[in-house]
């Protein structure tokens, strides 16, 4: 049986109360990882064996889940993507890891992250073309899901670290509303911006994660009928607000521009009402506030480590910390005020639309591995703390995936996921399999 393309729901229902099925799922994932990891390099650490005994009645029994190596695991090394933490073993699990274990899930391994979730790249490559980046900072989590090793992986996003790698790897990325998923035990980059979220191969996969980890509703996945009641197909009238950023024409590759416009036409033909919105100068101001908060809070989070081991910091990190140390307090406070304002007004910013739609990135995954891509297309929504989803929307001429970003109102994640599922069904992305 090929489990690498099964949905998360199918996998967890097949494993429920069946220890043999749960073990087989983990063995299949282990075999696929063994075959792909020599070149993919999605994981920093994987255990030699996995146990499922005693967990067969729980929702995620036998489900292998990748956990970004920014989240503490007491039984595995946690390096935060930095040589300053080589061999580090935390004293206890991060909250999200404890939640996975409580639901019977298996932490399949620690997925590669950029240095402290900033720009120092991980060794992971794009599963569709090894010469390209998978994006970052959640590089390993995105690649592991796209390669069919795990059906679900944990990522984090400070600016664009879930949505952008999901787009580059041709999968679904879901950044929940700020603090919808607890971040205790996840190394901060910028606490006012850091989000914990999920990667899956479909919107349904991340909606299952939302039900389990955000809503705390394991009863929703007791069986197919329970799931359909919990996450029904949305057939109501759909209005989508298009947000084209001020740097749209300057930065966006022609293939991404064409794909986005084609996606809008498809959605319009499918019955969606498409409305062009004008945010004017607000988006550059929001991006600048994001970068201000990021620099100051990164200095607070990493500055002490950098002072103890400066030679172990990348140039990317040294520049960021220098900016944060020099940032005027008043500028930082103004950025926080803007953040509070836009978050409180997030529903109004939708201007009566069910969701906003925009780009997750400027185009396909960049060539090379020194840079993980431009996050500015995600910055406003990370500042706002609004939920966002990437759904794959096509392939470039170079056979690399392209994405389509959907944004909802702060705290209204369930509605966003229903809208995203509907958009996914209309766009009909051609899914492919990474071959061993």
C-alpha positions as CSV (number, residue, x, y, z in Angstrom):
1,X,0.0,0.0,0.0
2,X,1.3,3.5,-0.9
3,X,0.6,5.6,2.1
4,X,2.6,8.6,0.9
5,X,-0.4,10.2,-0.9
6,X,-3.1,9.3,1.7
7,X,-4.9,12.2,3.4
8,X,-4.2,12.8,7.1
9,X,-7.8,11.9,7.9
10,X,-7.6,8.6,6.0
11,X,-4.4,7.7,7.8
12,X,-5.6,8.4,11.3
13,X,-8.9,6.6,10.7
14,X,-7.1,3.6,9.3
15,X,-4.7,3.5,12.3
16,X,-7.4,3.9,15.0
17,X,-7.6,0.8,17.2
18,X,-5.2,-1.0,14.9
19,X,-1.7,-1.3,16.2
20,X,-0.5,-3.2,13.2
21,X,-1.7,-0.5,10.8
22,X,-0.1,2.2,13.0
23,X,3.2,0.4,12.9
24,X,3.0,-0.1,9.2
25,X,2.4,3.6,8.7
26,X,5.5,4.5,10.6
27,X,7.6,1.8,8.9
28,X,6.5,3.1,5.5
29,X,7.4,6.7,6.5
30,X,10.8,5.4,7.8
31,X,11.5,3.6,4.5
32,X,10.6,6.6,2.4
33,X,12.8,8.9,4.6
34,X,15.7,6.5,4.4
35,X,15.4,6.6,0.6
36,X,15.0,10.3,0.2
37,X,17.0,11.9,3.0
38,X,20.5,11.3,1.5
39,X,19.7,14.2,-0.9
40,X,16.6,15.9,0.5
41,X,18.1,16.6,4.0
42,X,14.7,17.6,5.5
43,X,15.6,16.2,9.0
44,X,18.2,17.2,11.5
45,X,17.4,14.1,13.7
46,X,15.3,11.0,13.4
47,X,14.9,8.2,16.1
48,X,15.9,4.7,15.2
49,X,12.6,3.2,16.3
50,X,9.1,4.3,17.1
51,X,6.6,3.0,19.6
52,X,2.8,3.0,19.4
53,X,1.8,0.6,22.2
54,X,-0.9,2.0,24.4
55,X,-1.9,4.8,22.1
56,X,-4.2,3.0,19.7
57,X,-7.3,4.7,20.9
58,X,-6.0,8.2,20.4
59,X,-6.7,10.5,17.5
60,X,-3.2,10.5,16.0
61,X,-2.0,7.0,16.7
62,X,0.7,6.0,14.3
63,X,0.7,9.3,12.5
64,X,4.3,10.5,11.8
65,X,4.6,14.2,12.3
66,X,7.7,16.3,11.5
67,X,8.5,18.9,14.1
68,X,10.6,22.0,13.2
69,X,13.9,22.0,15.1
70,X,12.9,25.2,16.8
71,X,10.5,23.3,19.2
72,X,12.0,21.7,22.2
73,X,12.0,17.9,22.5
74,X,13.2,16.3,25.7
75,X,14.1,13.0,23.9
76,X,15.8,14.4,20.8
77,X,18.5,17.1,20.2
78,X,17.1,20.5,19.5
79,X,19.6,22.9,17.8
80,X,17.5,25.8,16.6
81,X,19.4,25.7,13.3
82,X,22.5,27.1,15.0
83,X,25.9,25.5,15.7
84,X,25.8,27.4,19.1
85,X,23.3,24.7,20.2
86,X,25.0,21.6,18.8
87,X,24.1,18.6,21.0
88,X,21.6,20.7,23.0
89,X,19.0,18.5,24.8
90,X,16.1,20.5,26.4
91,X,14.7,19.5,29.7
92,X,11.1,19.2,28.5
93,X,9.0,19.2,25.4
94,X,7.5,22.3,23.8
95,X,3.8,22.7,24.4
96,X,3.0,21.7,20.8
97,X,5.1,18.6,21.1
98,X,3.3,17.6,24.3
99,X,0.0,18.1,22.5
100,X,1.2,15.8,19.7
101,X,2.2,13.1,22.1
102,X,-1.0,13.4,24.2
103,X,-3.0,12.8,21.0
104,X,-1.0,9.6,20.3
105,X,1.0,11.2,17.4
106,X,4.6,10.3,16.7
107,X,7.3,12.9,16.5
108,X,8.9,11.4,13.5
109,X,11.9,13.7,13.6
110,X,13.2,17.2,13.9
111,X,12.9,19.0,10.6
112,X,15.6,21.5,9.4
113,X,15.2,25.2,10.1
114,X,17.2,28.2,9.1
115,X,19.3,29.7,11.9
116,X,17.0,30.7,14.7
117,X,14.3,30.9,12.0
118,X,16.0,33.8,10.2
119,X,17.9,33.7,7.0
120,X,21.0,31.5,7.5
121,X,19.9,28.6,5.3
122,X,19.4,25.0,6.2
123,X,20.9,22.2,4.1
124,X,17.4,21.1,2.8
125,X,16.8,21.2,-0.9
126,X,13.6,21.7,-2.9
127,X,12.0,18.2,-3.5
128,X,11.0,19.2,-7.1
129,X,14.4,20.4,-8.1
130,X,17.5,19.9,-5.9
131,X,19.1,23.1,-7.4
132,X,16.4,25.3,-5.8
133,X,15.6,26.3,-2.3
134,X,12.6,24.9,-0.5
135,X,12.1,28.3,1.2
136,X,12.5,29.0,4.9
137,X,12.6,29.1,7.7
138,X,10.5,26.0,7.9
139,X,12.5,24.4,5.2
140,X,12.5,20.8,6.4
141,X,8.9,20.7,7.4
142,X,7.7,21.8,4.0
143,X,10.1,19.5,2.1
144,X,9.2,16.4,4.2
145,X,5.4,16.9,3.5
146,X,6.0,17.6,-0.2
147,X,8.1,14.5,-0.5
148,X,5.4,12.3,1.1
149,X,7.5,11.3,4.1
150,X,5.0,12.7,6.7
151,X,1.4,13.8,6.2
152,X,1.7,16.7,8.7
153,X,4.5,18.8,9.9
154,X,4.9,21.7,12.4
155,X,6.4,25.0,11.2
156,X,6.7,28.5,12.5
157,X,6.2,31.9,10.8
158,X,7.6,35.2,11.9
159,X,7.3,36.9,8.6
160,X,6.7,34.3,5.8
161,X,8.2,31.0,7.0
162,X,5.1,28.8,6.6
163,X,3.3,30.3,3.6
164,X,6.4,30.9,1.4
165,X,8.0,27.4,1.7
166,X,4.5,25.8,1.2
167,X,4.2,27.7,-2.0
168,X,7.7,26.7,-3.1
169,X,7.1,23.1,-2.3
170,X,3.6,22.8,-3.8
171,X,1.7,22.0,-0.6
172,X,-0.7,23.6,1.8
173,X,0.6,25.8,4.6
174,X,-1.6,27.1,7.3
175,X,-0.5,30.0,9.6
176,X,-3.2,30.2,12.3
177,X,-4.1,33.5,14.0
178,X,-1.5,34.7,16.4
179,X,-1.2,32.6,19.5
180,X,-4.0,30.2,18.4
181,X,-1.4,27.5,18.8
182,X,0.7,27.8,21.9
183,X,4.4,28.7,21.4
184,X,5.8,27.8,24.8
185,X,9.1,25.9,24.3
186,X,9.5,27.1,20.8
187,X,12.6,29.3,20.5
188,X,11.5,32.8,19.7
189,X,12.8,35.0,16.9
190,X,10.3,37.9,17.5
191,X,7.7,37.0,20.2
192,X,5.2,39.6,18.9
193,X,5.2,38.0,15.5
194,X,6.0,34.3,16.0
195,X,3.2,31.9,14.9
196,X,3.2,28.1,15.2
197,X,1.4,26.4,12.3
198,X,1.1,23.4,10.0
199,X,2.0,21.9,6.6
200,X,-0.2,19.3,4.9
201,X,-0.9,18.1,1.4
202,X,-4.4,19.5,1.3
203,X,-6.6,22.0,3.1
204,X,-8.4,19.2,4.8
205,X,-5.1,18.0,6.3
206,X,-4.5,21.3,8.0
207,X,-8.1,21.6,8.9
208,X,-7.8,18.4,10.8
209,X,-4.7,19.8,12.6
210,X,-6.8,22.9,13.4
211,X,-9.6,20.8,14.9
212,X,-7.1,18.9,17.1
213,X,-4.6,21.5,18.1
214,X,-6.6,24.8,18.0
215,X,-10.2,23.7,18.7
216,X,-9.2,20.8,20.9
217,X,-11.9,18.6,19.3
218,X,-10.6,15.0,18.8
219,X,-14.2,13.9,18.5
220,X,-14.3,15.6,15.1
221,X,-12.1,12.9,13.6
222,X,-13.8,9.9,15.3
223,X,-15.1,8.8,11.8
224,X,-15.9,10.2,8.4
225,X,-19.4,11.4,9.3
226,X,-18.2,13.3,12.4
227,X,-15.6,15.0,10.2
228,X,-18.2,16.0,7.6
229,X,-20.4,17.5,10.3
230,X,-17.4,19.4,11.7
231,X,-16.0,20.6,8.4
232,X,-18.9,20.7,5.9
233,X,-18.4,21.8,2.4
234,X,-19.2,25.5,2.0
235,X,-21.6,26.4,-0.8
236,X,-22.5,29.9,0.3
237,X,-21.9,33.0,-1.9
238,X,-18.2,33.8,-2.0
239,X,-16.6,37.2,-2.3
240,X,-12.8,37.5,-2.5
241,X,-10.8,40.7,-2.1
242,X,-7.7,40.9,-4.3
243,X,-4.7,42.7,-2.7
244,X,-2.0,43.7,-5.2
245,X,0.9,45.2,-3.2
246,X,2.6,48.4,-4.2
247,X,5.7,46.4,-5.3
248,X,3.6,44.1,-7.5
249,X,4.9,45.0,-10.9
250,X,8.5,45.6,-9.7
251,X,9.1,42.2,-8.1
252,X,6.7,39.6,-9.4
253,X,7.9,37.2,-12.0
254,X,5.8,37.0,-15.2
255,X,4.9,33.3,-14.6
256,X,3.6,34.1,-11.1
257,X,1.6,37.1,-12.4
258,X,0.0,35.0,-15.1
259,X,-0.8,32.1,-12.7
260,X,-2.4,34.5,-10.2
261,X,-4.6,36.1,-12.9
262,X,-5.5,32.7,-14.3
263,X,-6.5,31.6,-10.8
264,X,-8.7,34.6,-10.4
265,X,-10.4,33.9,-13.7
266,X,-11.0,30.3,-12.6
267,X,-12.5,31.3,-9.3
268,X,-14.8,33.9,-11.1
269,X,-16.0,31.2,-13.5
270,X,-16.6,29.0,-10.4
271,X,-19.0,31.6,-9.0
272,X,-16.8,33.7,-6.8
273,X,-17.2,37.4,-6.8
274,X,-13.8,39.0,-7.3
275,X,-13.2,42.5,-5.9
276,X,-10.0,44.5,-6.3
277,X,-9.0,46.3,-3.1
278,X,-6.6,49.2,-2.7
279,X,-4.6,49.3,0.4
280,X,-2.4,52.1,-0.9
281,X,0.5,53.1,1.3
282,X,-0.6,51.0,4.2
283,X,1.2,47.8,3.1
284,X,4.7,49.3,2.9
285,X,4.1,50.9,6.3
286,X,3.0,47.5,7.7
287,X,6.1,45.8,6.3
288,X,8.4,48.4,7.8
289,X,6.7,47.9,11.2
290,X,7.2,44.2,10.9
291,X,10.9,44.5,10.3
292,X,11.2,47.0,13.2
293,X,9.6,44.6,15.6
294,X,11.6,41.7,14.2
295,X,15.0,43.4,14.7
296,X,14.3,44.6,18.2
297,X,12.9,41.3,19.5
298,X,15.4,39.2,17.7
299,X,18.1,41.1,19.6
300,X,16.3,40.3,22.8
301,X,15.9,36.6,21.9
302,X,19.3,35.8,20.4
303,X,21.6,38.7,21.5
304,X,23.0,37.0,24.6
305,X,23.9,33.8,22.7
306,X,25.5,35.9,20.0
307,X,27.6,37.8,22.6
308,X,28.8,34.4,24.0
309,X,29.6,32.8,20.7
310,X,29.9,35.5,18.0
311,X,31.9,33.3,15.7
312,X,29.0,30.8,15.5
313,X,26.5,33.4,14.2
314,X,25.9,33.9,10.4
315,X,26.4,37.3,8.8
316,X,22.6,37.4,8.3
317,X,22.1,37.1,12.1
318,X,24.8,39.5,12.9
319,X,23.3,42.2,10.7
320,X,19.8,41.6,12.2
321,X,21.0,41.8,15.8
322,X,23.0,45.0,15.0
323,X,19.9,46.6,13.6
324,X,17.9,45.6,16.6
325,X,20.4,46.8,19.1
326,X,20.5,50.2,17.4
327,X,16.7,50.6,16.9
328,X,15.2,53.7,18.7
329,X,12.7,52.6,21.4
330,X,10.2,55.1,20.1
331,X,10.2,53.6,16.6
332,X,9.7,50.1,18.1
333,X,6.8,51.3,20.3
334,X,5.2,53.0,17.3
335,X,5.4,49.7,15.4
336,X,3.7,47.9,18.2
337,X,0.9,50.5,18.2
338,X,0.4,50.0,14.5
339,X,0.3,46.2,15.0
340,X,-2.3,46.5,17.7
341,X,-4.4,48.8,15.5
342,X,-4.4,46.6,12.4
343,X,-5.1,43.5,14.4
344,X,-8.1,45.1,16.0
345,X,-9.3,46.2,12.6
346,X,-8.6,43.0,10.7
347,X,-12.2,42.2,10.0
348,X,-12.8,45.7,8.7
349,X,-9.8,45.4,6.5
350,X,-11.5,42.6,4.6
351,X,-14.0,45.3,3.5
352,X,-16.9,42.9,3.5
353,X,-15.1,40.1,1.7
354,X,-15.0,36.5,2.9
355,X,-11.2,36.5,2.5
356,X,-8.4,38.4,0.9
357,X,-6.4,36.7,-1.8
358,X,-2.8,37.7,-2.8
359,X,0.5,36.2,-3.6
360,X,2.7,34.1,-1.2
361,X,5.9,34.9,-3.0
362,X,7.3,36.6,-6.1
363,X,7.4,33.4,-8.1
364,X,8.8,29.9,-8.2
365,X,11.5,28.8,-5.7
366,X,14.7,30.7,-6.4
367,X,17.7,28.9,-7.8
368,X,20.4,28.1,-5.3
369,X,20.5,27.6,-1.6
370,X,22.0,30.8,-0.2
371,X,18.7,32.6,0.0
372,X,15.3,31.3,1.0
373,X,13.2,33.9,-0.9
374,X,11.4,37.2,-0.3
375,X,9.0,37.2,2.6
376,X,7.5,40.7,2.0
377,X,4.3,39.3,0.5
378,X,3.5,37.7,3.9
379,X,4.7,40.4,6.2
380,X,1.4,42.4,6.5
381,X,-0.6,39.4,7.6
382,X,2.1,38.2,10.0
383,X,2.1,41.7,11.6
384,X,-1.7,41.6,11.8
385,X,-1.6,38.1,13.3
386,X,-4.3,37.1,10.8
387,X,-4.7,33.5,9.7
388,X,-3.4,32.7,6.2
389,X,-3.3,29.7,4.0
390,X,-1.3,28.9,0.9
391,X,-2.9,26.6,-1.6
392,X,-0.8,25.4,-4.6
393,X,-2.2,26.8,-7.9
394,X,0.0,25.6,-10.7
395,X,3.4,24.7,-12.1
396,X,6.0,27.0,-13.7
397,X,7.6,26.2,-17.0
398,X,10.6,25.0,-15.0
399,X,8.2,22.4,-13.3
400,X,8.3,24.2,-9.9
401,X,5.1,24.8,-7.9
402,X,3.4,28.2,-7.6
403,X,1.0,29.3,-4.8
404,X,-2.0,31.3,-4.0
405,X,-2.3,33.0,-0.6
406,X,-5.7,33.4,1.2
407,X,-6.0,35.6,4.3
408,X,-8.8,35.8,6.9
409,X,-9.8,38.0,9.8
410,X,-7.9,37.6,13.1
411,X,-9.5,34.8,15.1
412,X,-11.8,33.6,12.3
413,X,-9.6,30.6,11.3
414,X,-12.4,28.2,10.8
415,X,-14.1,30.3,8.2
416,X,-10.7,30.9,6.4
417,X,-10.2,27.1,6.2
418,X,-13.6,26.6,4.7
419,X,-13.0,29.3,2.1
420,X,-9.5,27.9,1.4
421,X,-11.0,24.4,0.9
422,X,-13.4,25.8,-1.6
423,X,-10.7,27.7,-3.5
424,X,-8.6,24.5,-3.6
425,X,-11.4,22.5,-5.1
426,X,-11.9,25.1,-7.8
427,X,-8.3,25.5,-8.7
428,X,-7.8,21.8,-9.1
429,X,-4.0,21.8,-8.7
430,X,-2.3,18.9,-10.4
431,X,-0.6,17.0,-7.6
432,X,2.5,15.1,-8.4
433,X,4.6,12.6,-6.4
434,X,8.3,12.9,-5.6
435,X,9.9,9.7,-6.9
436,X,12.3,7.7,-4.9
